[in-house]
Amino acid sequence: MNLIDGIAQAIATMEGFFKPNSLASRNNNPGNLRSWGSAPVVAGYAAFQSVEQGWAALKAQIQRNIDRGLTLREFFAGKPGVYPGYAPAADKNNPEAYARFVAGKLGVDVDTPLSRLFTNQGAPPPKAPGQAARSAWPDFLPSGPEPSTLDTALVAILAVALLWLLLE
């Protein structure tokens, strides 16, 4: 799963889309977007003709916020002069809790610019010269290099040594 899909799934969960008969599910609007293009507004939120249209709109909004260079905190709370926020406190939301929920689902920090997490629609950012490869990407990121047999053996040896020390 790529970054956009991961954020979309987390938002849909937070918005109650997966709960039967929720407003988000009745409106085919997994992100509970307030408005979107010419989609009619029902009970204060855009109502899409199909769930596919709702997912596409949510993912497009997420991509816009990635392109703005927002962090998850700014994504939900807003950034003055850039974006008013997906779930701002002015609308009686808790943007900090929302950002932490999504960050927890993704395994990322709320203050990392989302554009820095990915380039080219889901590929991990290129590593800087001299920078070690990242070995523990969250599951929505493409896999990094496989550990070598030596790496695995060293971890096993260290685990046995630690257990031996603890049991002494």
C-alpha atoms as an extended CHARMM CRD file, in Angstrom:
* protein
*
       168  EXT
         1         1  MET       CA              0.0000000000        0.0000000000        0.0000000000  PROA      1               0.0000000000
         2         2  ASN       CA              1.3970000000        3.4160000000       -0.8680000000  PROA      2               0.0000000000
         3         3  LEU       CA              1.3220000000        6.6000000000        1.2070000000  PROA      3               0.0000000000
         4         4  ILE       CA             -1.8730000000        7.9820000000       -0.3220000000  PROA      4               0.0000000000
         5         5  ASP       CA             -3.7440000000        4.6990000000        0.1560000000  PROA      5               0.0000000000
         6         6  GLY       CA             -2.4680000000        4.4550000000        3.7410000000  PROA      6               0.0000000000
         7         7  ILE       CA             -3.6030000000        7.9800000000        4.5840000000  PROA      7               0.0000000000
         8         8  ALA       CA             -6.9490000000        7.4110000000        2.8360000000  PROA      8               0.0000000000
         9         9  GLN       CA             -7.6120000000        4.1910000000        4.7690000000  PROA      9               0.0000000000
        10        10  ALA       CA             -6.7320000000        5.8800000000        8.0740000000  PROA      10              0.0000000000
        11        11  ILE       CA             -8.9580000000        8.8920000000        7.3060000000  PROA      11              0.0000000000
        12        12  ALA       CA            -11.8530000000        6.6290000000        6.2680000000  PROA      12              0.0000000000
        13        13  THR       CA            -11.4820000000        4.7490000000        9.5570000000  PROA      13              0.0000000000
        14        14  MET       CA            -11.4200000000        7.9730000000       11.5500000000  PROA      14              0.0000000000
        15        15  GLU       CA            -14.4660000000        9.2840000000        9.6570000000  PROA      15              0.0000000000
        16        16  GLY       CA            -16.4860000000        6.1230000000       10.3530000000  PROA      16              0.0000000000
        17        17  PHE       CA            -16.7380000000        5.0800000000        6.7060000000  PROA      17              0.0000000000
        18        18  PHE       CA            -16.4170000000        1.3900000000        7.5250000000  PROA      18              0.0000000000
        19        19  LYS       CA            -19.3180000000        1.5270000000       10.0200000000  PROA      19              0.0000000000
        20        20  PRO       CA            -22.6120000000        0.4330000000        8.4420000000  PROA      20              0.0000000000
        21        21  ASN       CA            -25.0410000000        3.2520000000        7.7090000000  PROA      21              0.0000000000
        22        22  SER       CA            -22.6160000000        6.0100000000        8.7640000000  PROA      22              0.0000000000
        23        23  LEU       CA            -22.9880000000        9.3500000000        6.9810000000  PROA      23              0.0000000000
        24        24  ALA       CA            -19.6560000000        8.7600000000        5.2350000000  PROA      24              0.0000000000
        25        25  SER       CA            -20.7970000000        5.3810000000        3.9230000000  PROA      25              0.0000000000
        26        26  ARG       CA            -24.2860000000        6.6110000000        2.9220000000  PROA      26              0.0000000000
        27        27  ASN       CA            -22.6930000000        9.4840000000        0.9800000000  PROA      27              0.0000000000
        28        28  ASN       CA            -20.0490000000        7.2310000000       -0.6630000000  PROA      28              0.0000000000
        29        29  ASN       CA            -17.6000000000        9.6980000000        0.9060000000  PROA      29              0.0000000000
        30        30  PRO       CA            -14.8700000000        7.8350000000        2.8460000000  PROA      30              0.0000000000
        31        31  GLY       CA            -13.1670000000       11.1150000000        3.7880000000  PROA      31              0.0000000000
        32        32  ASN       CA            -16.3280000000       13.0340000000        4.7010000000  PROA      32              0.0000000000
        33        33  LEU       CA            -15.2060000000       15.7950000000        2.3540000000  PROA      33              0.0000000000
        34        34  ARG       CA            -17.4210000000       18.8570000000        2.8420000000  PROA      34              0.0000000000
        35        35  SER       CA            -17.6270000000       19.5810000000       -0.8770000000  PROA      35              0.0000000000
        36        36  TRP       CA            -16.0970000000       18.3480000000       -4.0970000000  PROA      36              0.0000000000
        37        37  GLY       CA            -16.6500000000       19.8160000000       -7.5410000000  PROA      37              0.0000000000
        38        38  SER       CA            -20.2560000000       19.4320000000       -8.6260000000  PROA      38              0.0000000000
        39        39  ALA       CA            -21.1010000000       16.6670000000       -6.1310000000  PROA      39              0.0000000000
        40        40  PRO       CA            -24.2700000000       17.5310000000       -4.2020000000  PROA      40              0.0000000000
        41        41  VAL       CA            -23.9310000000       18.2700000000       -0.4980000000  PROA      41              0.0000000000
        42        42  VAL       CA            -26.0610000000       16.1320000000        1.8350000000  PROA      42              0.0000000000
        43        43  ALA       CA            -26.1030000000       16.8080000000        5.5890000000  PROA      43              0.0000000000
        44        44  GLY       CA            -23.0630000000       19.0800000000        5.1970000000  PROA      44              0.0000000000
        45        45  TYR       CA            -20.8700000000       16.6560000000        3.2130000000  PROA      45              0.0000000000
        46        46  ALA       CA            -20.3420000000       15.8170000000       -0.4610000000  PROA      46              0.0000000000
        47        47  ALA       CA            -22.4510000000       12.9010000000       -1.6920000000  PROA      47              0.0000000000
        48        48  PHE       CA            -20.8080000000       10.8990000000       -4.4650000000  PROA      48              0.0000000000
        49        49  GLN       CA            -22.6520000000        8.7180000000       -6.9810000000  PROA      49              0.0000000000
        50        50  SER       CA            -20.2860000000        5.8320000000       -6.2980000000  PROA      50              0.0000000000
        51        51  VAL       CA            -17.8200000000        4.8040000000       -3.6390000000  PROA      51              0.0000000000
        52        52  GLU       CA            -15.0950000000        4.8110000000       -6.3150000000  PROA      52              0.0000000000
        53        53  GLN       CA            -15.7490000000        8.5230000000       -6.9110000000  PROA      53              0.0000000000
        54        54  GLY       CA            -15.5340000000        9.1550000000       -3.1690000000  PROA      54              0.0000000000
        55        55  TRP       CA            -12.2080000000        7.3280000000       -2.8660000000  PROA      55              0.0000000000
        56        56  ALA       CA            -10.8500000000        9.1740000000       -5.9150000000  PROA      56              0.0000000000
        57        57  ALA       CA            -11.8110000000       12.5410000000       -4.4120000000  PROA      57              0.0000000000
        58        58  LEU       CA            -10.2350000000       11.6950000000       -1.0530000000  PROA      58              0.0000000000
        59        59  LYS       CA             -7.0150000000       10.5270000000       -2.7050000000  PROA      59              0.0000000000
        60        60  ALA       CA             -6.9130000000       13.6630000000       -4.8610000000  PROA      60              0.0000000000
        61        61  GLN       CA             -7.2610000000       15.8290000000       -1.7340000000  PROA      61              0.0000000000
        62        62  ILE       CA             -4.4790000000       13.8780000000       -0.0340000000  PROA      62              0.0000000000
        63        63  GLN       CA             -2.2270000000       14.3400000000       -3.0800000000  PROA      63              0.0000000000
        64        64  ARG       CA             -2.9140000000       18.0990000000       -3.0320000000  PROA      64              0.0000000000
        65        65  ASN       CA             -1.8090000000       18.2580000000        0.5950000000  PROA      65              0.0000000000
        66        66  ILE       CA              1.3000000000       16.1980000000       -0.1200000000  PROA      66              0.0000000000
        67        67  ASP       CA              2.1080000000       18.5950000000       -2.9760000000  PROA      67              0.0000000000
        68        68  ARG       CA              1.6760000000       21.5120000000       -0.5550000000  PROA      68              0.0000000000
        69        69  GLY       CA              4.4930000000       20.0570000000        1.5520000000  PROA      69              0.0000000000
        70        70  LEU       CA              2.2640000000       19.6810000000        4.6140000000  PROA      70              0.0000000000
        71        71  THR       CA              3.0350000000       17.5580000000        7.6330000000  PROA      71              0.0000000000
        72        72  LEU       CA              0.2180000000       15.4340000000        9.0700000000  PROA      72              0.0000000000
        73        73  ARG       CA             -0.2130000000       18.0270000000       11.8240000000  PROA      73              0.0000000000
        74        74  GLU       CA             -0.6460000000       20.7770000000        9.1900000000  PROA      74              0.0000000000
        75        75  PHE       CA             -2.7820000000       18.4810000000        7.0210000000  PROA      75              0.0000000000
        76        76  PHE       CA             -5.4260000000       18.2410000000        9.7440000000  PROA      76              0.0000000000
        77        77  ALA       CA             -4.9830000000       21.5150000000       11.6840000000  PROA      77              0.0000000000
        78        78  GLY       CA             -4.1230000000       23.7380000000        8.7460000000  PROA      78              0.0000000000
        79        79  LYS       CA             -1.2040000000       25.9660000000        7.8470000000  PROA      79              0.0000000000
        80        80  PRO       CA             -1.7980000000       29.7390000000        7.6990000000  PROA      80              0.0000000000
        81        81  GLY       CA             -1.6740000000       31.0880000000        4.1670000000  PROA      81              0.0000000000
        82        82  VAL       CA             -1.4210000000       27.5840000000        2.6850000000  PROA      82              0.0000000000
        83        83  TYR       CA             -4.3310000000       25.3840000000        3.7520000000  PROA      83              0.0000000000
        84        84  PRO       CA             -7.1970000000       25.8390000000        6.2290000000  PROA      84              0.0000000000
        85        85  GLY       CA             -6.9880000000       22.2520000000        7.4960000000  PROA      85              0.0000000000
        86        86  TYR       CA             -8.8020000000       18.9970000000        6.8610000000  PROA      86              0.0000000000
        87        87  ALA       CA            -10.2130000000       18.8510000000       10.4100000000  PROA      87              0.0000000000
        88        88  PRO       CA             -9.4860000000       22.2430000000       11.9850000000  PROA      88              0.0000000000
        89        89  ALA       CA            -10.2000000000       22.9920000000       15.6300000000  PROA      89              0.0000000000
        90        90  ALA       CA            -12.4760000000       25.8550000000       14.4810000000  PROA      90              0.0000000000
        91        91  ASP       CA            -14.8990000000       23.1360000000       13.2680000000  PROA      91              0.0000000000
        92        92  LYS       CA            -14.8580000000       21.5230000000       16.7340000000  PROA      92              0.0000000000
        93        93  ASN       CA            -12.3900000000       18.8450000000       15.6270000000  PROA      93              0.0000000000
        94        94  ASN       CA             -9.3070000000       17.6500000000       17.4640000000  PROA      94              0.0000000000
        95        95  PRO       CA             -6.7260000000       17.9660000000       14.6780000000  PROA      95              0.0000000000
        96        96  GLU       CA             -3.8640000000       16.8560000000       16.9250000000  PROA      96              0.0000000000
        97        97  ALA       CA             -5.6000000000       13.5890000000       17.8170000000  PROA      97              0.0000000000
        98        98  TYR       CA             -6.5460000000       13.0910000000       14.1640000000  PROA      98              0.0000000000
        99        99  ALA       CA             -2.9380000000       13.6450000000       13.0270000000  PROA      99              0.0000000000
       100       100  ARG       CA             -1.5990000000       11.2810000000       15.7010000000  PROA      100             0.0000000000
       101       101  PHE       CA             -4.1440000000        8.5960000000       14.7480000000  PROA      101             0.0000000000
       102       102  VAL       CA             -3.1550000000        8.7120000000       11.0730000000  PROA      102             0.0000000000
       103       103  ALA       CA              0.5530000000        8.9440000000       11.9090000000  PROA      103             0.0000000000
       104       104  GLY       CA              0.2170000000        5.8980000000       14.1530000000  PROA      104             0.0000000000
       105       105  LYS       CA             -1.4850000000        3.9140000000       11.3930000000  PROA      105             0.0000000000
       106       106  LEU       CA              1.2850000000        4.8670000000        8.9630000000  PROA      106             0.0000000000
       107       107  GLY       CA              4.2180000000        4.5830000000       11.3390000000  PROA      107             0.0000000000
       108       108  VAL       CA              5.4240000000        8.1220000000       10.6140000000  PROA      108             0.0000000000
       109       109  ASP       CA              6.0250000000       11.2670000000       12.6570000000  PROA      109             0.0000000000
       110       110  VAL       CA              3.3010000000       13.9490000000       12.6210000000  PROA      110             0.0000000000
       111       111  ASP       CA              5.8970000000       16.6370000000       11.8200000000  PROA      111             0.0000000000
       112       112  THR       CA              7.5510000000       15.0250000000        8.7910000000  PROA      112             0.0000000000
       113       113  PRO       CA              6.5200000000       16.7240000000        5.5480000000  PROA      113             0.0000000000
       114       114  LEU       CA              4.5530000000       14.1120000000        3.6120000000  PROA      114             0.0000000000
       115       115  SER       CA              6.2870000000       15.1380000000        0.3860000000  PROA      115             0.0000000000
       116       116  ARG       CA              9.5700000000       14.0290000000        1.9500000000  PROA      116             0.0000000000
       117       117  LEU       CA              8.2560000000       10.5110000000        2.5960000000  PROA      117             0.0000000000
       118       118  PHE       CA              7.6570000000        9.7730000000       -1.0570000000  PROA      118             0.0000000000
       119       119  THR       CA              8.6800000000       10.8560000000       -4.4760000000  PROA      119             0.0000000000
       120       120  ASN       CA              7.2500000000        9.5610000000       -7.7090000000  PROA      120             0.0000000000
       121       121  GLN       CA              3.9340000000        8.3030000000       -6.2920000000  PROA      121             0.0000000000
       122       122  GLY       CA              4.9740000000        5.8840000000       -3.6410000000  PROA      122             0.0000000000
       123       123  ALA       CA              8.6470000000        5.1750000000       -4.1800000000  PROA      123             0.0000000000
       124       124  PRO       CA             10.8050000000        5.8270000000       -1.1330000000  PROA      124             0.0000000000
       125       125  PRO       CA             12.8830000000        8.9730000000       -1.3040000000  PROA      125             0.0000000000
       126       126  PRO       CA             16.3730000000        8.4840000000       -2.6750000000  PROA      126             0.0000000000
       127       127  LYS       CA             18.9650000000        8.1080000000        0.0570000000  PROA      127             0.0000000000
       128       128  ALA       CA             21.5530000000       10.7920000000        0.4680000000  PROA      128             0.0000000000
       129       129  PRO       CA             25.1650000000        9.9330000000       -0.3400000000  PROA      129             0.0000000000
       130       130  GLY       CA             26.7030000000        8.0710000000        2.5950000000  PROA      130             0.0000000000
       131       131  GLN       CA             23.3070000000        7.4690000000        4.2020000000  PROA      131             0.0000000000
       132       132  ALA       CA             22.5890000000        3.9040000000        5.2650000000  PROA      132             0.0000000000
       133       133  ALA       CA             19.6150000000        2.1860000000        3.6780000000  PROA      133             0.0000000000
       134       134  ARG       CA             16.5010000000        2.2880000000        5.8240000000  PROA      134             0.0000000000
       135       135  SER       CA             15.8070000000       -1.2490000000        6.9420000000  PROA      135             0.0000000000
       136       136  ALA       CA             12.4200000000       -0.9630000000        8.6240000000  PROA      136             0.0000000000
       137       137  TRP       CA              9.9960000000        0.7610000000        6.2670000000  PROA      137             0.0000000000
       138       138  PRO       CA              6.3750000000        0.7990000000        7.4150000000  PROA      138             0.0000000000
       139       139  ASP       CA              4.2710000000       -1.8110000000        5.6130000000  PROA      139             0.0000000000
       140       140  PHE       CA              2.7380000000        0.7140000000        3.1910000000  PROA      140             0.0000000000
       141       141  LEU       CA              6.1860000000        1.4830000000        1.7670000000  PROA      141             0.0000000000
       142       142  PRO       CA              7.9710000000       -0.6510000000       -0.7630000000  PROA      142             0.0000000000
       143       143  SER       CA             10.3200000000       -3.1280000000        0.8700000000  PROA      143             0.0000000000
       144       144  GLY       CA             13.8870000000       -2.0970000000        1.4390000000  PROA      144             0.0000000000
       145       145  PRO       CA             16.8670000000       -4.3320000000        0.8860000000  PROA      145             0.0000000000
       146       146  GLU       CA             16.5160000000       -7.8320000000        2.2730000000  PROA      146             0.0000000000
       147       147  PRO       CA             18.7300000000       -8.5450000000        5.2800000000  PROA      147             0.0000000000
       148       148  SER       CA             21.7380000000      -10.6820000000        4.4680000000  PROA      148             0.0000000000
       149       149  THR       CA             22.3470000000      -14.0890000000        6.0230000000  PROA      149             0.0000000000
       150       150  LEU       CA             25.1180000000      -12.4910000000        8.0740000000  PROA      150             0.0000000000
       151       151  ASP       CA             22.7040000000       -9.8140000000        9.3860000000  PROA      151             0.0000000000
       152       152  THR       CA             20.2300000000      -12.5070000000       10.3970000000  PROA      152             0.0000000000
       153       153  ALA       CA             22.9390000000      -14.6000000000       12.0550000000  PROA      153             0.0000000000
       154       154  LEU       CA             24.2430000000      -11.5930000000       14.0200000000  PROA      154             0.0000000000
       155       155  VAL       CA             20.7520000000      -10.7770000000       15.2820000000  PROA      155             0.0000000000
       156       156  ALA       CA             20.2580000000      -14.3970000000       16.3500000000  PROA      156             0.0000000000
       157       157  ILE       CA             23.6140000000      -14.4420000000       18.1670000000  PROA      157             0.0000000000
       158       158  LEU       CA             22.8280000000      -11.1760000000       19.9380000000  PROA      158             0.0000000000
       159       159  ALA       CA             19.3910000000      -12.4670000000       20.9540000000  PROA      159             0.0000000000
       160       160  VAL       CA             20.8830000000      -15.6640000000       22.4060000000  PROA      160             0.0000000000
       161       161  ALA       CA             23.5800000000      -13.6740000000       24.2310000000  PROA      161             0.0000000000
       162       162  LEU       CA             20.9770000000      -11.3200000000       25.6860000000  PROA      162             0.0000000000
       163       163  LEU       CA             18.8140000000      -14.2220000000       26.8470000000  PROA      163             0.0000000000
       164       164  TRP       CA             21.8730000000      -15.8840000000       28.3890000000  PROA      164             0.0000000000
       165       165  LEU       CA             22.6920000000      -12.6610000000       30.2820000000  PROA      165             0.0000000000
       166       166  LEU       CA             19.1210000000      -12.2810000000       31.4900000000  PROA      166             0.0000000000
       167       167  LEU       CA             18.9280000000      -15.8600000000       32.7120000000  PROA      167             0.0000000000
       168       168  GLU       CA             22.2710000000      -15.7170000000       34.5460000000  PROA      168             0.0000000000
